Amino acid sequence: MKSANFAITIIRASLATLFLITGCRATDLTTVRVASGLNQPTYVTSSPVNPKVLYILEQTSGLIKIQRDGTVLPRPFLNIHDRVGNTGGERGLLGLAFHPDYANNGYFFIDYTNYSGNTKISRFQVTSEPDSSDPNSEFVVLTIAQPYPNHNGGMLAFGPNDGYLYIGMGDGGSGGDPENRAQNDNELLGKILRIDINNGQPYAIPLSNPFVGIPGKRPEIWAKGVRNPWRFSFDNLNGNLYIGDVGQNLWEEIDFQSASSPGGENYGWRRMEGLHCYNPPANCDPGGLIYPIYEYSHDLGCSITGGYVYRGGILPTLAGTYFFADYCSARIWSFSFDGSNIVDFTERTTELAPGSGQSINNISSFGRDGYGEIYIIDYSDGEIYKIIPRHPGSMRGNIAAPSGQGIPDAIITVEHTGLDDTTDSEGQFFIGGLGDGTFNAQVTFPDFRDTILTGIVIAENETTNVNLTLSSITDTPIPSAFELFQNYPNPFNISTNIDYELAQQCNVKIDIYDISGGQFATLINEIEQVGHHRVIWNASDVSSGIYFYRMKAGTFDAVKKLALVK
């Protein structure tokens, strides 16, 4: 184990932010088991309220279970066993999405097949107890008849840029889409749907949906020509959509939709399977079809499991990397896509094997927590694994007062990772589990002001020693100039801090603007005294995306960019 030293004296601190500089080499990966003893798990995610708590769907039991602090709780979050039909291997409890404003309304949505074999999209609500929801609160949003027991789809997700609910629907099943439903615009099967669940009864149609107002076409349709889009996901940084579409006999595919798309893509099924003609077997593309960005043959597996683009905190060198797998072969791959070309394609199967007698089989789904970390579900063994660095780096150090005495109970948090520690009686702390890369860390302790520091390096298999001396508020010098600091954390998940300094008393106005330049919110508009200040933007009810914040104070005018990632 290597060790590096880094001594820092903080001039202003209560919430001290440390920017850790990255190396550029790729991080070696592995997995660690975080849950076991599950019954046919199909999905895992977290809520907007607590990014660390995991919610796990079981296909045939009708249960949503909670994993907290490494333990699966004995009482389920939701039990709807009485209404989930599980006859047929692709039916059951299949999808879950929390409302973006879950913190205030307590709503979440599930996709399940009922005892009649039909798909139901229903809304439920949490009770006054955060670990429990009310099964009697069900509000049916949409019911879709299923002609066959397979190809039920099941994925639900809220668009990070528009806040609409996206629904993945298979072609209705059997084999080869015998009624050609995926190409029938008057059918909801074989489609990606987009609906507005905040308006209308039981929902409204977004006016920007591609088939709105066109006779003979269902306005819920956002994209068409998919066979069974079992798992799709959005890149939370930019809103790009990746669709893992399960193939027929020969080819599995990944489809892509840019965040700037107006919708209406036709991904080709049943005319094409991947890049190949299916029905008809030749001359199948009359034009207008969108080809997959990647396909693989059944020599490598038999059923694709779409995954996620990594936007977590502990593995920053993998930012923008898309992970996916095959259910049958349990092979795992990753790549990056720039909108035109796939780069850095890597098979990860051996690398991500957990070892110690454990193995990952029958990958039914990937999952993502509130910090953007990625999980892998082993369906047949009832286990969930988290992707982590194989050779983690770490940070240790001492937090001291100006007198040199260690400060106990100071909280050190590595931003956007969920990793933290509290100093002991001598002011010592230790945080491990970090990959090679750039991090933000905050030190929280009363009666000390804020600062932003750079230059601390964390590397795999190394420990960096960080010694911080906090100066009190009364020791903070009067600012000699106006300044607007970069927000932190950035990217952020729910709230972010915006710090600024005033060299003289004046009126301060800080506004938030969206990517199109429209004024979105005003955080402050009042007279403030000379000194260092902070305003916090709580964006719990705001969709992911790029935003700008602008500060006007006297003749001072400055703009900076921030990224909201949920």
C-alpha positions in Angstrom: 0.0 0.0 0.0 1.4 3.3 -1.1 0.9 6.5 0.9 0.9 10.2 -0.2 1.0 13.2 2.0 -0.9 16.5 1.5 -1.0 19.2 4.2 -3.6 21.9 3.9 -4.4 24.9 6.1 -8.0 26.1 5.6 -8.4 29.8 5.8 -12.2 29.7 5.8 -14.0 26.5 6.7 -17.1 24.9 8.0 -18.0 23.1 4.8 -14.5 22.7 3.3 -14.5 21.4 -0.3 -11.5 19.5 -1.6 -11.1 18.9 -5.3 -9.1 15.8 -6.0 -7.2 15.7 -9.2 -7.6 12.7 -11.5 -5.2 10.4 -13.2 -6.3 9.4 -16.8 -5.8 5.7 -16.6 -8.8 3.4 -16.5 -9.9 2.0 -13.2 -9.8 -1.8 -12.6 -13.2 -3.0 -11.5 -14.8 -5.8 -9.4 -18.1 -6.3 -7.7 -19.3 -6.8 -4.1 -22.5 -8.5 -3.1 -24.9 -6.1 -1.3 -28.0 -8.3 -1.1 -28.9 -12.0 -1.2 -31.8 -14.4 -0.3 -34.1 -12.7 -2.8 -36.8 -14.4 -4.8 -36.3 -13.8 -8.5 -35.3 -10.1 -8.4 -36.1 -8.1 -11.5 -35.0 -4.5 -10.7 -33.3 -2.3 -8.1 -33.3 1.5 -7.7 -33.3 4.2 -5.1 -35.8 7.0 -4.4 -35.1 10.8 -4.7 -35.4 11.0 -0.9 -32.5 8.7 0.2 -29.9 7.9 -2.5 -28.4 5.1 -0.3 -31.5 3.0 0.3 -32.2 0.4 -2.4 -35.7 -0.8 -3.5 -35.8 -4.3 -4.9 -38.5 -5.8 -7.0 -39.3 -9.6 -6.9 -41.0 -10.9 -10.0 -43.4 -13.5 -8.6 -43.8 -12.6 -4.9 -45.3 -9.2 -5.7 -43.0 -7.6 -3.2 -40.8 -4.5 -3.2 -38.2 -5.0 -0.6 -35.8 -2.4 1.0 -32.1 -2.8 1.5 -30.7 -0.3 4.0 -27.1 -0.3 5.4 -26.3 -3.7 3.9 -29.5 -5.4 5.2 -32.7 -6.4 3.4 -35.5 -5.4 5.8 -37.9 -8.1 6.8 -41.0 -6.0 6.1 -41.6 -5.2 2.4 -42.1 -1.6 1.2 -45.0 -2.9 -0.9 -46.9 -6.2 -1.0 -49.3 -6.7 -4.0 -49.0 -10.4 -4.3 -52.8 -10.6 -4.4 -52.9 -8.9 -7.8 -49.6 -9.8 -9.6 -50.1 -12.7 -12.1 -46.9 -14.6 -12.6 -47.9 -17.4 -15.0 -45.3 -17.4 -17.8 -41.7 -16.6 -17.4 -41.9 -13.0 -18.5 -44.9 -11.9 -16.3 -45.0 -10.5 -12.8 -43.7 -7.4 -11.1 -41.4 -5.8 -13.6 -40.8 -2.1 -13.3 -40.6 0.8 -10.8 -40.1 4.5 -11.1 -40.3 7.1 -8.3 -41.9 10.4 -9.1 -39.3 13.2 -9.4 -41.2 15.0 -6.6 -41.5 11.9 -4.4 -40.1 13.9 -1.5 -43.3 15.9 -1.5 -46.0 13.7 -3.0 -44.8 10.2 -2.0 -45.8 8.8 -5.4 -44.2 5.9 -7.2 -45.2 3.9 -10.3 -45.0 0.2 -11.0 -45.4 -2.0 -14.1 -46.9 -5.4 -13.4 -49.0 -8.1 -15.2 -52.3 -8.9 -13.5 -54.0 -12.3 -13.2 -55.6 -11.7 -16.6 -52.1 -11.4 -18.0 -52.5 -7.8 -18.9 -50.0 -5.0 -18.2 -51.0 -2.5 -15.6 -49.1 0.8 -15.0 -50.2 1.9 -11.5 -49.4 4.7 -9.1 -49.0 4.0 -5.3 -48.2 6.2 -2.4 -45.9 6.0 0.6 -47.4 6.1 4.1 -46.4 8.3 7.0 -43.7 5.6 7.6 -41.0 6.1 5.0 -40.3 2.3 4.7 -43.9 1.4 4.0 -46.4 2.1 1.2 -50.2 1.6 1.1 -51.3 -1.2 -1.3 -54.8 0.2 -1.2 -53.5 3.5 -2.6 -53.3 2.0 -6.1 -54.4 4.3 -8.9 -54.4 2.6 -12.3 -52.9 4.9 -14.9 -52.9 2.5 -17.9 -54.0 -1.0 -18.7 -52.8 -2.7 -21.9 -54.1 -6.0 -23.0 -51.5 -8.7 -23.7 -52.4 -11.3 -26.4 -49.6 -13.7 -25.4 -47.7 -14.4 -22.1 -44.3 -13.1 -23.3 -42.7 -9.8 -24.5 -44.4 -7.8 -21.8 -41.7 -5.1 -21.6 -41.7 -3.7 -18.1 -39.4 -0.8 -17.8 -40.5 2.6 -16.4 -38.4 5.7 -16.2 -39.0 9.4 -15.9 -37.2 11.5 -18.5 -34.5 13.6 -16.9 -35.1 16.6 -19.2 -38.9 16.6 -19.5 -40.3 14.8 -16.4 -42.6 12.6 -18.4 -43.1 8.9 -17.7 -41.6 6.6 -20.3 -43.0 3.0 -20.6 -41.4 0.1 -22.5 -43.9 -2.2 -24.2 -43.0 -5.5 -26.0 -44.7 -6.5 -29.2 -47.3 -8.7 -27.4 -45.4 -11.9 -27.7 -45.6 -15.3 -29.4 -42.8 -15.3 -31.9 -42.0 -13.0 -34.8 -44.7 -10.5 -33.9 -47.4 -12.5 -35.9 -49.8 -9.5 -36.0 -47.1 -7.0 -36.8 -48.1 -4.9 -33.8 -44.7 -3.1 -33.5 -45.3 -1.4 -36.8 -49.0 -0.7 -36.1 -49.3 2.9 -34.9 -52.8 2.2 -33.6 -51.3 -0.3 -31.1 -49.4 0.5 -27.9 -47.5 -2.8 -28.1 -44.0 -2.8 -29.6 -43.5 0.8 -28.6 -41.8 3.2 -26.2 -44.6 5.3 -24.7 -44.4 8.8 -23.2 -47.2 10.2 -20.9 -47.7 13.2 -18.6 -48.8 11.8 -15.2 -49.0 15.3 -13.6 -52.0 16.3 -15.6 -55.2 14.8 -16.9 -57.2 11.8 -15.7 -55.6 9.3 -15.6 -52.9 11.0 -17.6 -52.3 13.6 -20.3 -50.6 13.4 -23.7 -47.5 15.6 -24.1 -48.2 18.0 -26.9 -44.7 17.3 -28.3 -45.4 13.6 -28.8 -44.9 12.8 -32.5 -48.3 11.3 -33.3 -50.5 13.9 -31.5 -53.5 14.8 -33.6 -52.9 12.2 -36.3 -55.9 10.0 -37.0 -55.2 6.3 -36.6 -52.1 6.8 -34.5 -52.0 6.4 -30.7 -50.7 9.7 -29.2 -49.0 8.0 -26.3 -46.3 6.6 -28.7 -42.9 8.1 -28.5 -41.0 5.5 -30.6 -41.9 2.3 -32.4 -40.5 -0.9 -33.9 -39.2 -2.6 -30.7 -39.6 -6.3 -30.0 -39.2 -6.4 -26.2 -37.4 -3.3 -24.7 -36.9 -5.1 -21.4 -34.5 -2.5 -20.0 -33.9 1.0 -21.2 -32.3 4.0 -19.4 -31.5 7.6 -19.7 -28.0 9.1 -19.4 -28.8 11.5 -16.5 -26.2 14.0 -17.6 -27.6 14.8 -21.0 -30.9 12.8 -21.4 -29.8 10.5 -24.1 -31.8 7.2 -24.2 -30.3 3.7 -24.5 -32.7 0.8 -25.3 -31.7 -2.8 -24.9 -34.1 -4.6 -27.2 -34.3 -8.4 -26.9 -34.0 -10.2 -30.3 -35.8 -13.1 -31.9 -33.6 -16.0 -33.1 -30.2 -14.5 -34.0 -29.5 -10.9 -32.9 -29.6 -8.7 -29.8 -29.5 -5.0 -30.2 -29.0 -1.6 -28.5 -30.9 1.3 -29.9 -30.2 4.9 -29.2 -32.1 8.1 -29.1 -30.5 11.5 -28.7 -31.9 13.9 -26.0 -32.6 16.4 -28.8 -34.8 13.9 -30.7 -38.5 15.0 -31.4 -39.5 11.3 -31.1 -41.1 9.1 -33.7 -38.1 6.8 -34.4 -38.8 3.4 -36.0 -36.3 0.9 -34.7 -37.3 -1.6 -37.3 -38.9 -4.7 -35.7 -40.4 -6.9 -37.2 -38.9 -5.8 -40.6 -35.5 -6.2 -39.1 -33.8 -8.0 -36.3 -30.7 -5.9 -35.5 -29.1 -4.9 -38.7 -30.6 -7.9 -40.6 -33.8 -8.4 -42.5 -36.4 -10.6 -40.7 -39.8 -10.2 -42.3 -39.5 -10.0 -45.2 -36.2 -11.8 -45.3 -34.8 -9.5 -48.0 -35.3 -5.9 -49.2 -36.9 -5.1 -45.8 -36.0 -1.4 -45.3 -38.1 1.0 -47.4 -36.3 3.9 -45.7 -36.9 5.7 -42.4 -35.7 3.0 -40.1 -33.2 3.7 -37.3 -30.5 1.1 -37.0 -29.1 -0.1 -33.7 -25.8 1.4 -32.5 -24.7 -2.1 -31.5 -25.7 -5.7 -32.0 -24.4 -9.1 -31.1 -25.2 -12.6 -32.3 -26.6 -15.5 -30.3 -23.1 -17.0 -30.3 -22.5 -14.7 -27.3 -25.9 -15.0 -25.6 -29.6 -15.1 -26.2 -31.3 -12.1 -24.4 -29.9 -8.7 -23.9 -30.2 -6.9 -20.6 -29.9 -3.2 -21.1 -28.0 -1.2 -18.5 -26.9 2.3 -17.6 -24.4 5.0 -18.5 -22.2 5.4 -15.5 -22.4 8.9 -13.8 -21.5 7.9 -10.3 -18.8 9.3 -8.1 -16.5 6.5 -7.0 -15.3 5.7 -10.5 -14.8 9.0 -12.3 -12.6 7.6 -15.1 -15.6 5.6 -16.2 -17.9 8.6 -16.6 -20.0 8.2 -19.7 -19.4 4.4 -20.0 -22.5 2.3 -20.8 -22.8 -1.1 -19.2 -25.0 -4.0 -20.5 -25.1 -7.8 -20.3 -26.8 -10.9 -21.6 -29.2 -12.8 -19.4 -28.4 -16.3 -20.7 -24.6 -16.2 -20.9 -24.1 -13.6 -18.0 -21.5 -11.9 -20.1 -21.0 -8.2 -19.3 -19.7 -5.5 -21.7 -19.3 -1.7 -21.7 -18.6 1.0 -24.2 -18.8 4.8 -24.7 -20.9 6.3 -27.5 -20.3 9.8 -28.8 -23.5 10.0 -30.8 -21.8 8.6 -33.9 -19.2 6.0 -32.9 -18.7 3.4 -30.2 -15.3 3.6 -28.5 -13.6 1.8 -25.7 -15.6 -1.4 -26.1 -14.7 -3.8 -23.3 -15.8 -7.2 -22.2 -16.0 -7.0 -18.3 -17.3 -10.5 -17.4 -14.0 -11.8 -15.9 -13.2 -8.4 -14.4 -16.5 -8.1 -12.6 -16.6 -11.6 -11.2 -16.9 -11.2 -7.5 -14.7 -14.2 -6.5 -14.7 -15.8 -3.0 -16.9 -18.6 -4.3 -19.5 -16.2 -5.6 -20.6 -15.8 -9.2 -23.1 -13.7 -11.2 -25.6 -15.6 -13.3 -28.7 -14.9 -15.3 -28.5 -11.1 -15.2 -32.1 -9.9 -15.2 -31.3 -6.2 -14.8 -28.9 -3.5 -13.9 -29.8 -0.8 -11.3 -28.7 2.6 -10.3 -28.7 4.4 -6.9 -29.1 8.1 -6.2 -25.3 8.6 -6.4 -25.2 7.1 -9.9 -23.5 3.9 -8.8 -24.4 0.7 -10.8 -25.7 -2.6 -9.6 -26.1 -6.0 -11.3 -29.0 -8.4 -10.5 -28.4 -12.2 -10.4 -32.0 -13.5 -11.0 -31.5 -17.2 -10.5 -29.4 -16.9 -7.3 -31.4 -14.0 -5.8 -28.4 -11.7 -5.4 -27.4 -8.1 -6.1 -23.9 -6.9 -6.7 -22.4 -3.4 -6.8 -19.6 -2.3 -9.2 -16.7 -1.0 -7.3 -12.9 -0.3 -7.8 -10.8 -3.4 -7.6 -7.9 -1.6 -6.0 -9.5 1.3 -4.2 -7.6 4.4 -3.0 -8.3 6.1 0.2 -8.0 9.3 2.2 -7.0 9.7 5.8 -6.0 12.7 7.8 -6.6 15.1 10.7 -9.0 18.0 11.2 -7.6 20.5 13.7 -8.5 23.8 15.2 -6.2 26.9 14.9 -4.6 25.8 18.2 -3.5 22.6 16.6 -5.9 20.5 18.7 -7.8 17.8 16.8 -11.5 18.4 16.3 -13.8 15.5 17.1 -17.2 14.9 15.3 -16.4 16.8 12.2 -18.0 15.2 9.2 -16.0 14.5 6.0 -18.1 13.6 3.0 -16.8 12.7 -0.5 -19.4 14.3 -2.7 -21.6 12.3 -5.0 -20.4 9.0 -3.6 -22.2 8.4 -0.3 -18.8 7.9 1.3 -18.2 9.7 4.5 -16.6 9.5 8.0 -16.7 11.4 11.3 -13.5 12.4 13.1 -12.6 10.6 16.3 -11.6 12.2 19.6 -8.3 13.3 18.1 -9.7 14.6 14.8 -8.7 11.6 12.7 -10.7 10.3 9.8 -10.4 7.6 7.1 -12.4 7.2 3.9 -11.8 4.3 1.5 -13.4 2.8 -1.6 -12.3 5.5 -4.1 -11.3 4.8 -7.6 -8.6 6.8 -9.5 -10.1 10.1 -10.3 -11.5 13.6 -9.3 -13.6 14.0 -6.2 -15.1 16.7 -4.1 -15.0 16.4 -0.3 -16.8 18.5 2.3 -15.8 19.0 5.9 -18.7 20.1 8.1 -18.2 21.6 11.5 -20.0 24.4 13.3 -18.5 27.9 13.7 -16.2 27.5 10.7 -16.6 29.1 7.3 -16.3 27.6 3.8 -13.5 27.3 1.4 -12.7 25.5 -1.9 -9.3 23.9 -2.3 -7.6 22.0 -5.1 -4.7 19.7 -5.6 -5.3 16.6 -3.5 -4.6 13.4 -5.6 -6.2 10.1 -4.9 -4.9 7.1 -6.8 -5.7 3.4 -6.8 -4.0 1.4 -4.1 -2.7 4.6 -2.5 -3.6 6.5 0.7 -3.5 10.2 0.6 -2.9 12.0 4.0 -4.9 15.2 4.3 -4.3 17.4 7.3 -6.7 20.4 7.6 -6.5 23.3 10.0 -9.7 25.2 10.3 -9.7 29.0 11.0 -12.6 30.5 12.9 -15.1 32.9 11.4 -13.5 35.8 13.2 -10.2 35.1 11.5 -11.7 35.3 8.0 -10.4 38.4 6.1 -12.7 40.9 4.5 -13.0 40.2 0.8 -11.1 42.7 -1.4 -13.2 41.9 -4.5 -16.5 40.5 -5.6 -16.5 36.9 -6.6 -18.9 34.1 -7.6 -17.6 30.6 -6.9 -18.4 27.4 -8.7 -21.3 25.6 -7.0 -20.6 22.4 -5.1 -21.2 19.6 -5.3 -21.3 19.7 -9.1 -22.8 17.7 -10.7 -25.4 17.4 -7.9 -28.4 15.3 -7.1 -30.9 17.3 -4.9 -29.3 20.5 -3.6 -26.1 22.4 -4.3 -24.2 25.3 -2.6 -23.5 28.6 -4.3 -20.9 30.7 -2.5 -20.0 34.3 -3.2 -18.1 37.2 -1.7 -19.0 40.9 -1.5 -16.4 43.6 -1.2 -19.0 46.1 -0.2 -22.7 46.2 0.9 -25.0 46.0 -2.0 -28.1 44.4 -3.4 -27.4 40.8 -4.6 -29.5 39.0 -7.1 -28.8 35.3 -8.1 -31.0 33.7 -10.8 -31.1 30.2 -12.3 -31.5 29.9 -16.1 -32.3 26.8 -18.1 -30.3 25.6 -21.1 -32.4 27.8 -23.5 -31.7 30.9 -21.5 -35.1 31.2 -19.8 -35.0 32.5 -16.3 -36.0 29.5 -14.1 -35.8 30.7 -10.5 -34.5 33.5 -8.3 -32.5 32.3 -5.3 -31.9 35.7 -3.7 -32.7 39.4 -4.3 -31.8 41.5 -1.3 -29.2 43.8 0.3 -26.3 41.9 2.0 -23.3 43.0 4.0 -19.6 42.7 3.1 -18.3 39.2 3.5 -18.6 35.6 2.4 -22.1 34.3 1.8 -23.9 31.2 0.6 -27.2 30.4 -1.0 -28.5 26.8 -1.4 -30.5 25.7 -4.5 -32.9 22.8 -3.6 -33.7 21.3 -7.0 -35.7 18.2 -5.7 -38.6 19.0 -7.9 -36.5 20.0 -11.0 -35.6 17.7 -13.9 -32.0 16.8 -14.6 -30.1 19.0 -17.1 -27.6 21.8 -17.6 -28.5 25.1 -15.9 -26.7 28.4 -15.4 -26.6 30.7 -12.4 -26.0 34.4 -12.7 -25.1 36.9 -9.9 -25.6 40.6 -10.1 -24.2 42.8 -7.3 -23.7 46.4 -8.1 -21.6 46.5 -11.3 -20.5 42.9 -10.8 -22.1 40.4 -13.2 -21.0 36.8 -13.4 -22.4 33.5 -14.8 -21.4 29.9 -14.1 -22.8 26.5 -15.3 -24.0 23.7 -13.2 -25.3 20.2 -13.8 -28.3 18.5 -12.1 -28.1 14.7 -12.3 -30.9 12.5 -10.8 
